[in-house]
Amino acid sequence: MTFHKPTKIIFVILAVMIVAGVLFIIAEYPKLKPGSQSVALNSQNTVVAPSATPSMATNAPSQSPSGDIIVISPSPNQTIGSPVVFSGKVKESWFVNGTFQVRLLDADTTLLGFGKAAEQSSVQASGFVNFSGQFTFSKPSGQTGTLIFENQATAGSANHEDFSIPVTFSTSNTSLQPAGTCAPDTADCKGNPQLCMTENLNKACD
């Protein structure tokens, strides 16, 4: 069969269009499969970034950048009530006389309470020592706060490291101590329990 030149041009154009169409389908197919993530567009047909989801508890241990402390409980963003209970493992160098301090702040960095993490095991082959502790705290001003584990052994030194994890406060299990009672850590107040009784919380003493 003999084709005239215009006819050949039409066939070439059709062939190019078919090949382009096939390539387009291959490239776009993953985006068109059921269950693929959709992309939102605004009125200017530009992509709208998906909204951020609220922070959720990970239910996994959290570790400091240096790796010297691993907090097993609470996990980041976990909901806590009073008393707050904590546990984990830490390098032996963190302890001073078998303890180190843990503080709880609310979103306004107000001190809600503090207590001691006490060693619960001998030094392991890895150099870690298990710790645990708990303390009651006063009512927070918001829904979130920060639990701070303090390496008091290195306070003031260049390699000092504290470790903080975010927490969420329970709306039903946070309670103040009864009026006139003393916080359990009044030994830290150096014989002045009246301070804790007046403020009704574990307030740091100078």
DODOTI-725106 format. One record per residue (C-alpha): x, y, z; residue number from 1; residue in three letters. Coordinates in steps of 0.5 Angstrom, whole numbers, padded with zeros to 4 digits. Last residue first. Layout:
KEVEX_X_Y_Z_NUM_ALA
...
END
This chain:
KEVEX_0033_0054_0198_206_ASP
KEVEX_0028_0050_0198_205_CYS
KEVEX_0024_0047_0192_204_ALA
KEVEX_0017_0046_0193_203_LYS
KEVEX_0013_0040_0193_202_ASN
KEVEX_0006_0042_0194_201_LEU
KEVEX_0001_0044_0199_200_ASN
KEVEX_0004_0052_0199_199_GLU
KEVEX_0004_0052_0206_198_THR
KEVEX_0005_0045_0208_197_MET
KEVEX_0011_0045_0204_196_CYS
KEVEX_0014_0051_0207_195_LEU
KEVEX_0012_0049_0214_194_GLN
KEVEX_0016_0042_0213_193_PRO
KEVEX_0023_0046_0214_192_ASN
KEVEX_0027_0041_0217_191_GLY
KEVEX_0032_0041_0211_190_LYS
KEVEX_0027_0042_0205_189_CYS
KEVEX_0029_0036_0202_188_ASP
KEVEX_0027_0032_0208_187_ALA
KEVEX_0020_0035_0206_186_THR
KEVEX_0019_0030_0200_185_ASP
KEVEX_0013_0027_0202_184_PRO
KEVEX_0009_0033_0201_183_ALA
KEVEX_0006_0035_0208_182_CYS
KEVEX_-0002_0035_0210_181_THR
KEVEX_-0005_0042_0212_180_GLY
KEVEX_-0010_0042_0206_179_ALA
KEVEX_-0011_0035_0203_178_PRO
KEVEX_-0006_0034_0197_177_GLN
KEVEX_-0008_0036_0191_176_LEU
KEVEX_-0011_0032_0185_175_SER
KEVEX_-0010_0030_0178_174_THR
KEVEX_-0014_0024_0176_173_ASN
KEVEX_-0020_0027_0172_172_SER
KEVEX_-0017_0032_0167_171_THR
KEVEX_-0011_0028_0166_170_SER
KEVEX_-0004_0032_0165_169_PHE
KEVEX_0000_0031_0158_168_THR
KEVEX_0007_0030_0158_167_VAL
KEVEX_0013_0032_0154_166_PRO
KEVEX_0020_0029_0156_165_ILE
KEVEX_0026_0032_0159_164_SER
KEVEX_0033_0030_0160_163_PHE
KEVEX_0038_0034_0163_162_ASP
KEVEX_0046_0034_0161_161_GLU
KEVEX_0052_0037_0164_160_HIS
KEVEX_0058_0036_0160_159_ASN
KEVEX_0061_0043_0161_158_ALA
KEVEX_0060_0043_0168_157_SER
KEVEX_0055_0047_0173_156_GLY
KEVEX_0051_0041_0175_155_ALA
KEVEX_0055_0034_0173_154_THR
KEVEX_0053_0030_0179_153_ALA
KEVEX_0046_0033_0179_152_GLN
KEVEX_0044_0030_0172_151_ASN
KEVEX_0036_0032_0172_150_GLU
KEVEX_0030_0029_0169_149_PHE
KEVEX_0025_0034_0167_148_ILE
KEVEX_0018_0032_0166_147_LEU
KEVEX_0015_0037_0162_146_THR
KEVEX_0008_0040_0162_145_GLY
KEVEX_0001_0039_0158_144_THR
KEVEX_-0006_0041_0159_143_GLN
KEVEX_-0006_0047_0162_142_GLY
KEVEX_-0005_0051_0169_141_SER
KEVEX_-0003_0045_0173_140_PRO
KEVEX_-0006_0042_0179_139_LYS
KEVEX_-0001_0041_0185_138_SER
KEVEX_0004_0035_0184_137_PHE
KEVEX_0005_0028_0188_136_THR
KEVEX_0011_0024_0187_135_PHE
KEVEX_0014_0018_0184_134_GLN
KEVEX_0020_0014_0184_133_GLY
KEVEX_0024_0009_0180_132_SER
KEVEX_0031_0007_0177_131_PHE
KEVEX_0035_0002_0174_130_ASN
KEVEX_0043_0002_0174_129_VAL
KEVEX_0046_0002_0167_128_PHE
KEVEX_0054_0001_0166_127_GLY
KEVEX_0052_-0004_0160_126_SER
KEVEX_0055_-0010_0165_125_ALA
KEVEX_0049_-0007_0170_124_GLN
KEVEX_0051_-0003_0176_123_VAL
KEVEX_0047_-0006_0182_122_SER
KEVEX_0039_-0005_0182_121_SER
KEVEX_0034_0000_0184_120_GLN
KEVEX_0037_0007_0184_119_GLU
KEVEX_0032_0012_0187_118_ALA
KEVEX_0029_0018_0183_117_ALA
KEVEX_0028_0023_0187_116_LYS
KEVEX_0022_0028_0187_115_GLY
KEVEX_0019_0035_0185_114_PHE
KEVEX_0013_0038_0184_113_GLY
KEVEX_0008_0043_0180_112_LEU
KEVEX_0014_0048_0178_111_LEU
KEVEX_0011_0053_0173_110_THR
KEVEX_0014_0053_0166_109_THR
KEVEX_0008_0056_0163_108_ASP
KEVEX_0006_0049_0160_107_ALA
KEVEX_0007_0046_0167_106_ASP
KEVEX_0013_0044_0170_105_LEU
KEVEX_0015_0037_0173_104_LEU
KEVEX_0022_0036_0177_103_ARG
KEVEX_0026_0030_0178_102_VAL
KEVEX_0032_0030_0182_101_GLN
KEVEX_0038_0024_0183_100_PHE
KEVEX_0039_0019_0188_99_THR
KEVEX_0044_0014_0190_98_GLY
KEVEX_0048_0018_0194_97_ASN
KEVEX_0049_0023_0188_96_VAL
KEVEX_0047_0019_0182_95_PHE
KEVEX_0048_0021_0174_94_TRP
KEVEX_0055_0017_0174_93_SER
KEVEX_0051_0010_0175_92_GLU
KEVEX_0049_0011_0167_91_LYS
KEVEX_0041_0011_0167_90_VAL
KEVEX_0035_0006_0167_89_LYS
KEVEX_0028_0007_0167_88_GLY
KEVEX_0022_0009_0172_87_SER
KEVEX_0017_0014_0173_86_PHE
KEVEX_0010_0015_0177_85_VAL
KEVEX_0007_0021_0177_84_VAL
KEVEX_0002_0022_0184_83_PRO
KEVEX_-0002_0025_0181_82_SER
KEVEX_-0004_0024_0174_81_GLY
KEVEX_-0001_0023_0168_80_ILE
KEVEX_-0003_0022_0160_79_THR
KEVEX_0003_0020_0156_78_GLN
KEVEX_0006_0025_0151_77_ASN
KEVEX_0013_0022_0151_76_PRO
KEVEX_0013_0015_0155_75_SER
KEVEX_0012_0015_0163_74_PRO
KEVEX_0015_0011_0164_73_SER
KEVEX_0021_0007_0160_72_ILE
KEVEX_0026_0013_0161_71_VAL
KEVEX_0033_0011_0158_70_ILE
KEVEX_0039_0016_0161_69_ILE
KEVEX_0046_0016_0158_68_ASP
KEVEX_0044_0015_0151_67_GLY
KEVEX_0048_0022_0149_66_SER
KEVEX_0042_0025_0146_65_PRO
KEVEX_0037_0022_0151_64_SER
KEVEX_0033_0016_0150_63_GLN
KEVEX_0025_0015_0150_62_SER
KEVEX_0022_0008_0152_61_PRO
KEVEX_0016_0007_0147_60_ALA
KEVEX_0009_0008_0148_59_ASN
KEVEX_0009_0013_0143_58_THR
KEVEX_0004_0018_0146_57_ALA
KEVEX_0000_0022_0141_56_MET
KEVEX_0002_0029_0139_55_SER
KEVEX_-0004_0032_0135_54_PRO
KEVEX_-0004_0032_0128_53_THR
KEVEX_-0001_0037_0123_52_ALA
KEVEX_-0006_0039_0117_51_SER
KEVEX_-0004_0037_0110_50_PRO
KEVEX_-0001_0042_0106_49_ALA
KEVEX_-0005_0045_0101_48_VAL
KEVEX_-0003_0044_0093_47_VAL
KEVEX_-0004_0049_0089_46_THR
KEVEX_-0011_0050_0084_45_ASN
KEVEX_-0012_0057_0086_44_GLN
KEVEX_-0018_0055_0089_43_SER
KEVEX_-0015_0050_0094_42_ASN
KEVEX_-0012_0043_0092_41_LEU
KEVEX_-0012_0037_0097_40_ALA
KEVEX_-0008_0031_0095_39_VAL
KEVEX_-0011_0024_0096_38_SER
KEVEX_-0007_0019_0099_37_GLN
KEVEX_-0008_0012_0095_36_SER
KEVEX_-0013_0007_0097_35_GLY
KEVEX_-0015_0005_0090_34_PRO
KEVEX_-0010_0006_0085_33_LYS
KEVEX_-0010_0013_0081_32_LEU
KEVEX_-0003_0016_0084_31_LYS
KEVEX_0000_0009_0083_30_PRO
KEVEX_-0002_0010_0075_29_TYR
KEVEX_0000_0017_0074_28_GLU
KEVEX_0007_0015_0071_27_ALA
KEVEX_0004_0009_0067_26_ILE
KEVEX_-0002_0013_0065_25_ILE
KEVEX_0002_0018_0062_24_PHE
KEVEX_0007_0014_0058_23_LEU
KEVEX_0001_0010_0055_22_VAL
KEVEX_-0002_0017_0053_21_GLY
KEVEX_0005_0019_0050_20_ALA
KEVEX_0006_0013_0046_19_VAL
KEVEX_-0001_0014_0043_18_ILE
KEVEX_0000_0021_0042_17_MET
KEVEX_0007_0020_0038_16_VAL
KEVEX_0003_0014_0034_15_ALA
KEVEX_-0002_0019_0032_14_LEU
KEVEX_0002_0024_0030_13_ILE
KEVEX_0006_0019_0026_12_VAL
KEVEX_0000_0017_0022_11_PHE
KEVEX_-0002_0024_0021_10_ILE
KEVEX_0005_0025_0018_9_ILE
KEVEX_0004_0019_0013_8_LYS
KEVEX_-0002_0021_0011_7_THR
KEVEX_0000_0028_0009_6_PRO
KEVEX_0006_0025_0005_5_LYS
KEVEX_0002_0020_0001_4_HIS
KEVEX_0001_0013_0003_3_PHE
KEVEX_0003_0007_-0002_2_THR
KEVEX_0000_0000_0000_1_MET
END
